[in-house]
Amino acid sequence: MSAEVSNNPAVENKVEDATAQNENENAPEKTENVVDTGNAQDDNVEKQDAAVEDTKKESETATVTTKSEPAPKCNVHKTNFEKDMIYLYQFSRTPLLPSLSPYCLKVETWLRLAGLKYENVDHKMRFRSKKGQLPFIELNGEEIADSAIIIKELSAKYGKDLDSGLTSEQRNVSYAMIAMLENHLIWIIFYWRAKFPDNVLKGYKVNLQHALGLRLPNSILNFFFKITFGRKWFQGTKKLKAHGIGVHSAEEIEEFGKNDLKVLSEMLDCKPFFFGDEPTTLDVVAFAVLSQLHFLSKDVQYVLRDFMTEKCPNLVGHVSRMKDKCFPDWDEICTKLDLNAHIQKPEPENKEGKEGEMEKSKEQENEVDKNEKELEKEKTNEKEISEENKEKEEESK
């Protein structure tokens, strides 16, 4: 403590002032007896100590006051967010349906049906949630991931429970049917996609140049899609086998899918929606999954799509009703591949002459270059991982 005080000029000055003052005050008392002199000296010491202590407290207070607190780190991608705007991160559009991911389509359909304000973020599929997933949302500087959790959180926050009119028994049935759709039928579709990645590109007419924001030829991007995106999304047969679907034959898996479709068809029967005249969460999930089958191009053969069309026409009607109700801008979305067709666009600024065109072109080139660097980095990482796996295999042998 003495070192801290002595290094402080303000403290030293106050000590000197206090000492001088005490000496002046004690000067006339030199003629007093020894006891009085001793008491005066004790008083002087106490005053000096008090002065030092007061100065130390003032110094510490000043230090605390002037020390700036570090600004809290923002753990979201959208830092300049609008209050209460829901920012949705999902996959890019395709010419045949808004999203190749049933989970992403599920969230966007629910947002539209609930009437909540949202904006899709055009991230060219570069970002993932902290859980490594798409979709995820950002709301007021916070991330919420996983489609079921997103809907649960937003439903509670905004009071938008689509199942509020259901009985307890109906809620239980809905829960079981959603589990069948998301934990069984979706995986049957994923099995087909993992086995035939070319058919994913052809069946949904995916333009990877647009989806990824790159200038590389589609032939190279298609190859990259097959070896990289297939592994990331589904991790090949390992993940499918871990789920349980991958251990069966193709014929057995197709039969599982047909049974799921028949159960859904029988439950829907002649009703417009699964529980009556108004759509619920089950309708949202069913639409998101069945759309992956219904809107698949006829240029690609798929048994489950043909089975649904021929044997379950009421499911086809259900998809059409949900599409018309939730996506009146469907054609615009698929034609223009617009992530935010639902948002009114501001009038474009008129930049006259070649200067404006050059500026716009430069911005586009910078964005493309950025995306290509990301792709190159991804390729390098994939190569390193592949080499590490080979080394481990050789060591194990």
LOLUM-83840 format. One record per residue (C-alpha): residue number from 1; residue in three letters; x, y, z. Coordinates in steps of 0.001 Angstrom, whole numbers. Layout:
BEGIN
@pos:NUM, code:ALA, xx:X, yy:Y, zz:Z
...
END
This chain:
BEGIN
@pos:1, code:MET, xx:0, yy:0, zz:0
@pos:2, code:SER, xx:2883, yy:2386, zz:773
@pos:3, code:ALA, xx:4315, yy:1976, zz:-2724
@pos:4, code:GLU, xx:933, yy:2725, zz:-4305
@pos:5, code:VAL, xx:578, yy:5929, zz:-2264
@pos:6, code:SER, xx:4124, yy:7159, zz:-2863
@pos:7, code:ASN, xx:3755, yy:6807, zz:-6606
@pos:8, code:ASN, xx:713, yy:9061, zz:-6668
@pos:9, code:PRO, xx:1624, yy:12804, zz:-6986
@pos:10, code:ALA, xx:-1739, yy:13873, zz:-5652
@pos:11, code:VAL, xx:-1172, yy:11785, zz:-2547
@pos:12, code:GLU, xx:2351, yy:13184, zz:-2018
@pos:13, code:ASN, xx:1105, yy:16774, zz:-2299
@pos:14, code:LYS, xx:-1677, yy:16163, zz:180
@pos:15, code:VAL, xx:743, yy:14546, zz:2625
@pos:16, code:GLU, xx:3163, yy:17515, zz:2343
@pos:17, code:ASP, xx:324, yy:20008, zz:2860
@pos:18, code:ALA, xx:-950, yy:18113, zz:5862
@pos:19, code:THR, xx:2559, yy:17887, zz:7366
@pos:20, code:ALA, xx:3256, yy:21607, zz:6891
@pos:21, code:GLN, xx:-95, yy:22504, zz:8340
@pos:22, code:ASN, xx:516, yy:20293, zz:11364
@pos:23, code:GLU, xx:4003, yy:21796, zz:11887
@pos:24, code:ASN, xx:2567, yy:25342, zz:11850
@pos:25, code:GLU, xx:-178, yy:24385, zz:14236
@pos:26, code:ASN, xx:2278, yy:22694, zz:16597
@pos:27, code:ALA, xx:4820, yy:25544, zz:16592
@pos:28, code:PRO, xx:3259, yy:27592, zz:19445
@pos:29, code:GLU, xx:2811, yy:24485, zz:21557
@pos:30, code:LYS, xx:6549, yy:23793, zz:21964
@pos:31, code:THR, xx:6480, yy:25450, zz:25381
@pos:32, code:GLU, xx:3796, yy:23059, zz:26602
@pos:33, code:ASN, xx:4646, yy:20045, zz:28740
@pos:34, code:VAL, xx:5849, yy:16736, zz:27334
@pos:35, code:VAL, xx:2452, yy:15093, zz:27611
@pos:36, code:ASP, xx:782, yy:17822, zz:25539
@pos:37, code:THR, xx:3524, yy:17609, zz:22923
@pos:38, code:GLY, xx:3109, yy:13846, zz:22691
@pos:39, code:ASN, xx:-643, yy:14164, zz:22235
@pos:40, code:ALA, xx:-169, yy:16749, zz:19516
@pos:41, code:GLN, xx:2258, yy:14492, zz:17693
@pos:42, code:ASP, xx:-237, yy:11612, zz:17839
@pos:43, code:ASP, xx:-2928, yy:13895, zz:16427
@pos:44, code:ASN, xx:-610, yy:14906, zz:13599
@pos:45, code:VAL, xx:86, yy:11291, zz:12666
@pos:46, code:GLU, xx:-3620, yy:10461, zz:12647
@pos:47, code:LYS, xx:-4372, yy:13462, zz:10444
@pos:48, code:GLN, xx:-1629, yy:12459, zz:7999
@pos:49, code:ASP, xx:-2919, yy:8900, zz:7831
@pos:50, code:ALA, xx:-6476, yy:10146, zz:7287
@pos:51, code:ALA, xx:-5315, yy:12459, zz:4498
@pos:52, code:VAL, xx:-3437, yy:9635, zz:2795
@pos:53, code:GLU, xx:-6445, yy:7292, zz:3093
@pos:54, code:ASP, xx:-8858, yy:9913, zz:1704
@pos:55, code:THR, xx:-6555, yy:10607, zz:-1218
@pos:56, code:LYS, xx:-6196, yy:6894, zz:-1948
@pos:57, code:LYS, xx:-9983, yy:6459, zz:-2016
@pos:58, code:GLU, xx:-10378, yy:9441, zz:-4352
@pos:59, code:SER, xx:-7709, yy:7995, zz:-6653
@pos:60, code:GLU, xx:-9368, yy:4573, zz:-6716
@pos:61, code:THR, xx:-12773, yy:6133, zz:-7378
@pos:62, code:ALA, xx:-11359, yy:8172, zz:-10258
@pos:63, code:THR, xx:-9734, yy:5068, zz:-11716
@pos:64, code:VAL, xx:-12995, yy:3103, zz:-11577
@pos:65, code:THR, xx:-14930, yy:6012, zz:-13055
@pos:66, code:THR, xx:-12577, yy:6631, zz:-15961
@pos:67, code:LYS, xx:-12061, yy:2958, zz:-16827
@pos:68, code:SER, xx:-14232, yy:2196, zz:-19844
@pos:69, code:GLU, xx:-16200, yy:-1025, zz:-19844
@pos:70, code:PRO, xx:-15624, yy:-3196, zz:-22960
@pos:71, code:ALA, xx:-18612, yy:-3292, zz:-25283
@pos:72, code:PRO, xx:-20395, yy:-6664, zz:-25265
@pos:73, code:LYS, xx:-19545, yy:-8805, zz:-28264
@pos:74, code:CYS, xx:-22328, yy:-9352, zz:-30787
@pos:75, code:ASN, xx:-22549, yy:-13059, zz:-31602
@pos:76, code:VAL, xx:-24785, yy:-12691, zz:-34657
@pos:77, code:HIS, xx:-24078, yy:-12206, zz:-38339
@pos:78, code:LYS, xx:-26610, yy:-9391, zz:-38747
@pos:79, code:THR, xx:-25176, yy:-6664, zz:-36510
@pos:80, code:ASN, xx:-27216, yy:-3774, zz:-37952
@pos:81, code:PHE, xx:-30495, yy:-5562, zz:-37258
@pos:82, code:GLU, xx:-33918, yy:-3966, zz:-37152
@pos:83, code:LYS, xx:-35719, yy:-4385, zz:-33840
@pos:84, code:ASP, xx:-38160, yy:-7328, zz:-33820
@pos:85, code:MET, xx:-37272, yy:-8271, zz:-37404
@pos:86, code:ILE, xx:-36789, yy:-12030, zz:-37762
@pos:87, code:TYR, xx:-33749, yy:-12776, zz:-39940
@pos:88, code:LEU, xx:-33996, yy:-16241, zz:-41479
@pos:89, code:TYR, xx:-30902, yy:-18104, zz:-42679
@pos:90, code:GLN, xx:-31689, yy:-20940, zz:-45052
@pos:91, code:PHE, xx:-30704, yy:-22476, zz:-48389
@pos:92, code:SER, xx:-30937, yy:-20603, zz:-51684
@pos:93, code:ARG, xx:-34045, yy:-20749, zz:-53877
@pos:94, code:THR, xx:-34540, yy:-23228, zz:-56711
@pos:95, code:PRO, xx:-36629, yy:-22858, zz:-59886
@pos:96, code:LEU, xx:-39121, yy:-25484, zz:-58682
@pos:97, code:LEU, xx:-39620, yy:-24816, zz:-54964
@pos:98, code:PRO, xx:-38514, yy:-22218, zz:-52415
@pos:99, code:SER, xx:-36140, yy:-24503, zz:-50507
@pos:100, code:LEU, xx:-34487, yy:-27899, zz:-50947
@pos:101, code:SER, xx:-34582, yy:-28287, zz:-47175
@pos:102, code:PRO, xx:-37917, yy:-29385, zz:-45693
@pos:103, code:TYR, xx:-36827, yy:-27856, zz:-42382
@pos:104, code:CYS, xx:-36150, yy:-24453, zz:-43967
@pos:105, code:LEU, xx:-39417, yy:-24559, zz:-45906
@pos:106, code:LYS, xx:-41189, yy:-25534, zz:-42687
@pos:107, code:VAL, xx:-39948, yy:-22440, zz:-40829
@pos:108, code:GLU, xx:-40706, yy:-20020, zz:-43665
@pos:109, code:THR, xx:-44187, yy:-21511, zz:-44146
@pos:110, code:TRP, xx:-44893, yy:-21179, zz:-40426
@pos:111, code:LEU, xx:-43690, yy:-17554, zz:-40396
@pos:112, code:ARG, xx:-46028, yy:-16689, zz:-43256
@pos:113, code:LEU, xx:-48974, yy:-18520, zz:-41745
@pos:114, code:ALA, xx:-48352, yy:-16818, zz:-38376
@pos:115, code:GLY, xx:-48126, yy:-13419, zz:-40092
@pos:116, code:LEU, xx:-44761, yy:-12487, zz:-38572
@pos:117, code:LYS, xx:-42351, yy:-10000, zz:-40108
@pos:118, code:TYR, xx:-39215, yy:-11718, zz:-41408
@pos:119, code:GLU, xx:-36403, yy:-11294, zz:-43883
@pos:120, code:ASN, xx:-34299, yy:-13966, zz:-45574
@pos:121, code:VAL, xx:-30548, yy:-13340, zz:-45418
@pos:122, code:ASP, xx:-28772, yy:-14017, zz:-48716
@pos:123, code:HIS, xx:-25646, yy:-15647, zz:-47289
@pos:124, code:LYS, xx:-25001, yy:-17940, zz:-50297
@pos:125, code:MET, xx:-25170, yy:-20919, zz:-47924
@pos:126, code:ARG, xx:-21931, yy:-19900, zz:-46173
@pos:127, code:PHE, xx:-23280, yy:-19660, zz:-42623
@pos:128, code:ARG, xx:-24510, yy:-22266, zz:-40175
@pos:129, code:SER, xx:-25890, yy:-21938, zz:-36673
@pos:130, code:LYS, xx:-23758, yy:-22604, zz:-33616
@pos:131, code:LYS, xx:-25247, yy:-26092, zz:-33776
@pos:132, code:GLY, xx:-24019, yy:-26441, zz:-37356
@pos:133, code:GLN, xx:-27527, yy:-26337, zz:-38830
@pos:134, code:LEU, xx:-29788, yy:-24613, zz:-41279
@pos:135, code:PRO, xx:-32243, yy:-23078, zz:-40768
@pos:136, code:PHE, xx:-31595, yy:-20687, zz:-37935
@pos:137, code:ILE, xx:-32891, yy:-17216, zz:-37157
@pos:138, code:GLU, xx:-31534, yy:-14091, zz:-35524
@pos:139, code:LEU, xx:-33899, yy:-11930, zz:-33507
@pos:140, code:ASN, xx:-32815, yy:-8768, zz:-31683
@pos:141, code:GLY, xx:-29193, yy:-9880, zz:-31610
@pos:142, code:GLU, xx:-29857, yy:-13458, zz:-30487
@pos:143, code:GLU, xx:-29608, yy:-16695, zz:-32451
@pos:144, code:ILE, xx:-32264, yy:-19418, zz:-32343
@pos:145, code:ALA, xx:-31504, yy:-22691, zz:-34137
@pos:146, code:ASP, xx:-33444, yy:-25869, zz:-35061
@pos:147, code:SER, xx:-36810, yy:-25583, zz:-36811
@pos:148, code:ALA, xx:-38842, yy:-27036, zz:-33931
@pos:149, code:ILE, xx:-37183, yy:-24756, zz:-31367
@pos:150, code:ILE, xx:-37582, yy:-21717, zz:-33636
@pos:151, code:ILE, xx:-41319, yy:-22306, zz:-33949
@pos:152, code:LYS, xx:-41683, yy:-23013, zz:-30227
@pos:153, code:GLU, xx:-39803, yy:-19844, zz:-29196
@pos:154, code:LEU, xx:-41580, yy:-17552, zz:-31662
@pos:155, code:SER, xx:-44966, yy:-19064, zz:-30860
@pos:156, code:ALA, xx:-44463, yy:-18301, zz:-27165
@pos:157, code:LYS, xx:-43026, yy:-14815, zz:-27759
@pos:158, code:TYR, xx:-45723, yy:-13605, zz:-30159
@pos:159, code:GLY, xx:-48672, yy:-15741, zz:-29043
@pos:160, code:LYS, xx:-48948, yy:-17512, zz:-32408
@pos:161, code:ASP, xx:-49929, yy:-21062, zz:-31485
@pos:162, code:LEU, xx:-51362, yy:-22653, zz:-34635
@pos:163, code:ASP, xx:-52577, yy:-25576, zz:-32509
@pos:164, code:SER, xx:-54553, yy:-23526, zz:-29986
@pos:165, code:GLY, xx:-57848, yy:-24943, zz:-31274
@pos:166, code:LEU, xx:-56817, yy:-28590, zz:-30926
@pos:167, code:THR, xx:-57894, yy:-30898, zz:-28131
@pos:168, code:SER, xx:-55331, yy:-32701, zz:-25992
@pos:169, code:GLU, xx:-55894, yy:-35881, zz:-27983
@pos:170, code:GLN, xx:-55471, yy:-34054, zz:-31295
@pos:171, code:ARG, xx:-52218, yy:-32497, zz:-30075
@pos:172, code:ASN, xx:-50902, yy:-35963, zz:-29256
@pos:173, code:VAL, xx:-51832, yy:-37242, zz:-32698
@pos:174, code:SER, xx:-50195, yy:-34198, zz:-34280
@pos:175, code:TYR, xx:-46999, yy:-34812, zz:-32301
@pos:176, code:ALA, xx:-46844, yy:-38454, zz:-33413
@pos:177, code:MET, xx:-47475, yy:-37618, zz:-37083
@pos:178, code:ILE, xx:-44834, yy:-34867, zz:-37085
@pos:179, code:ALA, xx:-42370, yy:-37351, zz:-35573
@pos:180, code:MET, xx:-43129, yy:-39781, zz:-38402
@pos:181, code:LEU, xx:-42623, yy:-37077, zz:-41017
@pos:182, code:GLU, xx:-39403, yy:-35640, zz:-39615
@pos:183, code:ASN, xx:-37763, yy:-38748, zz:-38201
@pos:184, code:HIS, xx:-38785, yy:-41230, zz:-40877
@pos:185, code:LEU, xx:-40172, yy:-39929, zz:-44174
@pos:186, code:ILE, xx:-37618, yy:-37116, zz:-44445
@pos:187, code:TRP, xx:-34807, yy:-39610, zz:-43961
@pos:188, code:ILE, xx:-36211, yy:-41789, zz:-46719
@pos:189, code:ILE, xx:-36024, yy:-38765, zz:-49035
@pos:190, code:PHE, xx:-32503, yy:-37999, zz:-47782
@pos:191, code:TYR, xx:-31496, yy:-41580, zz:-48587
@pos:192, code:TRP, xx:-32576, yy:-41087, zz:-52201
@pos:193, code:ARG, xx:-30744, yy:-37757, zz:-52408
@pos:194, code:ALA, xx:-27536, yy:-39163, zz:-50913
@pos:195, code:LYS, xx:-27623, yy:-42120, zz:-53301
@pos:196, code:PHE, xx:-28378, yy:-40011, zz:-56395
@pos:197, code:PRO, xx:-26877, yy:-36511, zz:-55888
@pos:198, code:ASP, xx:-27057, yy:-35868, zz:-59644
@pos:199, code:ASN, xx:-30826, yy:-36275, zz:-59481
@pos:200, code:VAL, xx:-31013, yy:-33569, zz:-56819
@pos:201, code:LEU, xx:-29459, yy:-31054, zz:-59209
@pos:202, code:LYS, xx:-31531, yy:-32229, zz:-62182
@pos:203, code:GLY, xx:-34751, yy:-32845, zz:-60268
@pos:204, code:TYR, xx:-34879, yy:-29346, zz:-58778
@pos:205, code:LYS, xx:-32953, yy:-27654, zz:-61622
@pos:206, code:VAL, xx:-30438, yy:-26224, zz:-59155
@pos:207, code:ASN, xx:-28072, yy:-23574, zz:-60511
@pos:208, code:LEU, xx:-25071, yy:-23757, zz:-58204
@pos:209, code:GLN, xx:-23541, yy:-20599, zz:-59666
@pos:210, code:HIS, xx:-26518, yy:-18650, zz:-58360
@pos:211, code:ALA, xx:-26931, yy:-20653, zz:-55161
@pos:212, code:LEU, xx:-23286, yy:-20244, zz:-54132
@pos:213, code:GLY, xx:-22597, yy:-16897, zz:-55806
@pos:214, code:LEU, xx:-19646, yy:-18227, zz:-57838
@pos:215, code:ARG, xx:-18385, yy:-17845, zz:-61409
@pos:216, code:LEU, xx:-16864, yy:-21311, zz:-61699
@pos:217, code:PRO, xx:-18355, yy:-23569, zz:-64405
@pos:218, code:ASN, xx:-21371, yy:-25574, zz:-63286
@pos:219, code:SER, xx:-19576, yy:-28808, zz:-64194
@pos:220, code:ILE, xx:-16941, yy:-28122, zz:-61525
@pos:221, code:LEU, xx:-19531, yy:-26936, zz:-59022
@pos:222, code:ASN, xx:-21676, yy:-30011, zz:-59644
@pos:223, code:PHE, xx:-18693, yy:-32248, zz:-58934
@pos:224, code:PHE, xx:-17930, yy:-30260, zz:-55803
@pos:225, code:PHE, xx:-21577, yy:-30594, zz:-54768
@pos:226, code:LYS, xx:-21483, yy:-34373, zz:-55053
@pos:227, code:ILE, xx:-18307, yy:-34903, zz:-53039
@pos:228, code:THR, xx:-18694, yy:-32112, zz:-50500
@pos:229, code:PHE, xx:-22289, yy:-31078, zz:-49959
@pos:230, code:GLY, xx:-23497, yy:-34649, zz:-50006
@pos:231, code:ARG, xx:-21056, yy:-35484, zz:-47244
@pos:232, code:LYS, xx:-21922, yy:-32389, zz:-45211
@pos:233, code:TRP, xx:-25677, yy:-32706, zz:-45481
@pos:234, code:PHE, xx:-26065, yy:-36422, zz:-45057
@pos:235, code:GLN, xx:-22533, yy:-37761, zz:-44409
@pos:236, code:GLY, xx:-23209, yy:-40549, zz:-46851
@pos:237, code:THR, xx:-24194, yy:-44018, zz:-45810
@pos:238, code:LYS, xx:-22611, yy:-43735, zz:-42341
@pos:239, code:LYS, xx:-25170, yy:-41235, zz:-41073
@pos:240, code:LEU, xx:-28030, yy:-43057, zz:-42785
@pos:241, code:LYS, xx:-26946, yy:-46342, zz:-41219
@pos:242, code:ALA, xx:-26625, yy:-44679, zz:-37834
@pos:243, code:HIS, xx:-30209, yy:-43473, zz:-38220
@pos:244, code:GLY, xx:-31318, yy:-46992, zz:-39181
@pos:245, code:ILE, xx:-32653, yy:-46319, zz:-42684
@pos:246, code:GLY, xx:-29347, yy:-47046, zz:-44410
@pos:247, code:VAL, xx:-29162, yy:-50698, zz:-43329
@pos:248, code:HIS, xx:-32166, yy:-51656, zz:-45481
@pos:249, code:SER, xx:-32399, yy:-52386, zz:-49191
@pos:250, code:ALA, xx:-33688, yy:-49778, zz:-51641
@pos:251, code:GLU, xx:-36920, yy:-51753, zz:-52095
@pos:252, code:GLU, xx:-37527, yy:-51941, zz:-48352
@pos:253, code:ILE, xx:-36896, yy:-48225, zz:-47931
@pos:254, code:GLU, xx:-39353, yy:-47415, zz:-50728
@pos:255, code:GLU, xx:-41964, yy:-49579, zz:-49006
@pos:256, code:PHE, xx:-41444, yy:-47667, zz:-45757
@pos:257, code:GLY, xx:-42042, yy:-44416, zz:-47631
@pos:258, code:LYS, xx:-45226, yy:-45686, zz:-49257
@pos:259, code:ASN, xx:-46590, yy:-46734, zz:-45866
@pos:260, code:ASP, xx:-45917, yy:-43270, zz:-44440
@pos:261, code:LEU, xx:-47745, yy:-41648, zz:-47348
@pos:262, code:LYS, xx:-50725, yy:-43984, zz:-46950
@pos:263, code:VAL, xx:-51015, yy:-43144, zz:-43242
@pos:264, code:LEU, xx:-51000, yy:-39416, zz:-44014
@pos:265, code:SER, xx:-53525, yy:-39846, zz:-46813
@pos:266, code:GLU, xx:-55924, yy:-41822, zz:-44629
@pos:267, code:MET, xx:-55712, yy:-39252, zz:-41841
@pos:268, code:LEU, xx:-56345, yy:-36330, zz:-44186
@pos:269, code:ASP, xx:-59229, yy:-38113, zz:-45898
@pos:270, code:CYS, xx:-61504, yy:-35519, zz:-47526
@pos:271, code:LYS, xx:-60701, yy:-32648, zz:-45177
@pos:272, code:PRO, xx:-58954, yy:-29538, zz:-46521
@pos:273, code:PHE, xx:-56428, yy:-29763, zz:-43670
@pos:274, code:PHE, xx:-55538, yy:-32514, zz:-41215
@pos:275, code:PHE, xx:-57712, yy:-31238, zz:-38355
@pos:276, code:GLY, xx:-60417, yy:-29409, zz:-40255
@pos:277, code:ASP, xx:-60805, yy:-26117, zz:-42069
@pos:278, code:GLU, xx:-57713, yy:-24346, zz:-40727
@pos:279, code:PRO, xx:-54057, yy:-25392, zz:-41060
@pos:280, code:THR, xx:-52073, yy:-26359, zz:-37969
@pos:281, code:THR, xx:-48421, yy:-27166, zz:-37297
@pos:282, code:LEU, xx:-48924, yy:-30653, zz:-38751
@pos:283, code:ASP, xx:-50097, yy:-29105, zz:-42028
@pos:284, code:VAL, xx:-46986, yy:-26922, zz:-42099
@pos:285, code:VAL, xx:-44623, yy:-29874, zz:-41598
@pos:286, code:ALA, xx:-46500, yy:-32125, zz:-44033
@pos:287, code:PHE, xx:-46443, yy:-29413, zz:-46702
@pos:288, code:ALA, xx:-42699, yy:-28829, zz:-46232
@pos:289, code:VAL, xx:-41922, yy:-32541, zz:-46612
@pos:290, code:LEU, xx:-44421, yy:-33493, zz:-49319
@pos:291, code:SER, xx:-43355, yy:-30518, zz:-51457
@pos:292, code:GLN, xx:-39941, yy:-32163, zz:-51820
@pos:293, code:LEU, xx:-41723, yy:-35006, zz:-53640
@pos:294, code:HIS, xx:-44502, yy:-33203, zz:-55459
@pos:295, code:PHE, xx:-42394, yy:-30495, zz:-57119
@pos:296, code:LEU, xx:-39597, yy:-32820, zz:-58212
@pos:297, code:SER, xx:-39170, yy:-32559, zz:-61988
@pos:298, code:LYS, xx:-40796, yy:-35272, zz:-64086
@pos:299, code:ASP, xx:-37453, yy:-35565, zz:-65894
@pos:300, code:VAL, xx:-36209, yy:-37532, zz:-62887
@pos:301, code:GLN, xx:-37693, yy:-40850, zz:-61864
@pos:302, code:TYR, xx:-38671, yy:-41303, zz:-58233
@pos:303, code:VAL, xx:-41012, yy:-44032, zz:-57022
@pos:304, code:LEU, xx:-42380, yy:-42141, zz:-54015
@pos:305, code:ARG, xx:-43340, yy:-39085, zz:-56050
@pos:306, code:ASP, xx:-45217, yy:-41259, zz:-58540
@pos:307, code:PHE, xx:-46892, yy:-43202, zz:-55725
@pos:308, code:MET, xx:-48134, yy:-40019, zz:-54045
@pos:309, code:THR, xx:-49451, yy:-38638, zz:-57336
@pos:310, code:GLU, xx:-51288, yy:-41831, zz:-58289
@pos:311, code:LYS, xx:-52344, yy:-43343, zz:-54957
@pos:312, code:CYS, xx:-52621, yy:-40317, zz:-52660
@pos:313, code:PRO, xx:-54189, yy:-37513, zz:-54727
@pos:314, code:ASN, xx:-55624, yy:-35899, zz:-51577
@pos:315, code:LEU, xx:-52038, yy:-35232, zz:-50424
@pos:316, code:VAL, xx:-51351, yy:-33513, zz:-53744
@pos:317, code:GLY, xx:-54441, yy:-31366, zz:-53136
@pos:318, code:HIS, xx:-53210, yy:-30548, zz:-49637
@pos:319, code:VAL, xx:-49856, yy:-29358, zz:-51008
@pos:320, code:SER, xx:-51644, yy:-27130, zz:-53528
@pos:321, code:ARG, xx:-53901, yy:-25577, zz:-50863
@pos:322, code:MET, xx:-50974, yy:-24827, zz:-48551
@pos:323, code:LYS, xx:-48979, yy:-23376, zz:-51455
@pos:324, code:ASP, xx:-51820, yy:-21042, zz:-52443
@pos:325, code:LYS, xx:-52481, yy:-20002, zz:-48844
@pos:326, code:CYS, xx:-48889, yy:-19402, zz:-47727
@pos:327, code:PHE, xx:-47008, yy:-18640, zz:-50951
@pos:328, code:PRO, xx:-49106, yy:-16497, zz:-53302
@pos:329, code:ASP, xx:-45747, yy:-15263, zz:-54664
@pos:330, code:TRP, xx:-44527, yy:-18818, zz:-55421
@pos:331, code:ASP, xx:-44086, yy:-18217, zz:-59157
@pos:332, code:GLU, xx:-42110, yy:-15020, zz:-58558
@pos:333, code:ILE, xx:-39911, yy:-16779, zz:-56005
@pos:334, code:CYS, xx:-39096, yy:-19647, zz:-58339
@pos:335, code:THR, xx:-38733, yy:-17535, zz:-61483
@pos:336, code:LYS, xx:-36558, yy:-14789, zz:-60015
@pos:337, code:LEU, xx:-35045, yy:-16963, zz:-57233
@pos:338, code:ASP, xx:-35892, yy:-14065, zz:-54941
@pos:339, code:LEU, xx:-35415, yy:-14765, zz:-51243
@pos:340, code:ASN, xx:-37533, yy:-11772, zz:-50246
@pos:341, code:ALA, xx:-40312, yy:-11556, zz:-52791
@pos:342, code:HIS, xx:-42696, yy:-10941, zz:-49876
@pos:343, code:ILE, xx:-40954, yy:-7650, zz:-49003
@pos:344, code:GLN, xx:-41796, yy:-4536, zz:-50978
@pos:345, code:LYS, xx:-38642, yy:-3331, zz:-52684
@pos:346, code:PRO, xx:-37589, yy:346, zz:-52625
@pos:347, code:GLU, xx:-37363, yy:2190, zz:-55905
@pos:348, code:PRO, xx:-33921, yy:1523, zz:-57428
@pos:349, code:GLU, xx:-31561, yy:4471, zz:-57629
@pos:350, code:ASN, xx:-30850, yy:5614, zz:-61172
@pos:351, code:LYS, xx:-27109, yy:5671, zz:-61729
@pos:352, code:GLU, xx:-26548, yy:7292, zz:-65087
@pos:353, code:GLY, xx:-23725, yy:6543, zz:-67468
@pos:354, code:LYS, xx:-20899, yy:4059, zz:-67488
@pos:355, code:GLU, xx:-19689, yy:5116, zz:-64049
@pos:356, code:GLY, xx:-22756, yy:3661, zz:-62346
@pos:357, code:GLU, xx:-22579, yy:462, zz:-64378
@pos:358, code:MET, xx:-18886, yy:17, zz:-63597
@pos:359, code:GLU, xx:-19502, yy:559, zz:-59886
@pos:360, code:LYS, xx:-22273, yy:-2040, zz:-59841
@pos:361, code:SER, xx:-20157, yy:-4500, zz:-61821
@pos:362, code:LYS, xx:-17236, yy:-4021, zz:-59431
@pos:363, code:GLU, xx:-19436, yy:-4723, zz:-56414
@pos:364, code:GLN, xx:-20695, yy:-7927, zz:-58025
@pos:365, code:GLU, xx:-17157, yy:-9037, zz:-58874
@pos:366, code:ASN, xx:-15998, yy:-8407, zz:-55305
@pos:367, code:GLU, xx:-18842, yy:-10517, zz:-53966
@pos:368, code:VAL, xx:-18072, yy:-13321, zz:-56400
@pos:369, code:ASP, xx:-14351, yy:-13206, zz:-55554
@pos:370, code:LYS, xx:-15206, yy:-13459, zz:-51876
@pos:371, code:ASN, xx:-17375, yy:-16512, zz:-52488
@pos:372, code:GLU, xx:-14702, yy:-18168, zz:-54628
@pos:373, code:LYS, xx:-12133, yy:-17695, zz:-51871
@pos:374, code:GLU, xx:-14521, yy:-19339, zz:-49441
@pos:375, code:LEU, xx:-14912, yy:-22269, zz:-51840
@pos:376, code:GLU, xx:-11140, yy:-22593, zz:-52313
@pos:377, code:LYS, xx:-10677, yy:-22617, zz:-48548
@pos:378, code:GLU, xx:-13361, yy:-25299, zz:-48266
@pos:379, code:LYS, xx:-11583, yy:-27434, zz:-50878
@pos:380, code:THR, xx:-8283, yy:-27128, zz:-49008
@pos:381, code:ASN, xx:-9930, yy:-28206, zz:-45771
@pos:382, code:GLU, xx:-11561, yy:-31170, zz:-47496
@pos:383, code:LYS, xx:-8204, yy:-32220, zz:-48969
@pos:384, code:GLU, xx:-6464, yy:-31992, zz:-45594
@pos:385, code:ILE, xx:-9195, yy:-34040, zz:-43927
@pos:386, code:SER, xx:-8978, yy:-36665, zz:-46684
@pos:387, code:GLU, xx:-5193, yy:-36931, zz:-46294
@pos:388, code:GLU, xx:-5495, yy:-37246, zz:-42521
@pos:389, code:ASN, xx:-8044, yy:-40045, zz:-42917
@pos:390, code:LYS, xx:-5740, yy:-41895, zz:-45325
@pos:391, code:GLU, xx:-2839, yy:-41615, zz:-42886
@pos:392, code:LYS, xx:-4991, yy:-42961, zz:-40070
@pos:393, code:GLU, xx:-6120, yy:-45885, zz:-42238
@pos:394, code:GLU, xx:-2520, yy:-46716, zz:-43146
@pos:395, code:GLU, xx:-1471, yy:-46547, zz:-39487
@pos:396, code:SER, xx:-4329, yy:-48828, zz:-38459
@pos:397, code:LYS, xx:-3282, yy:-51346, zz:-41115
END
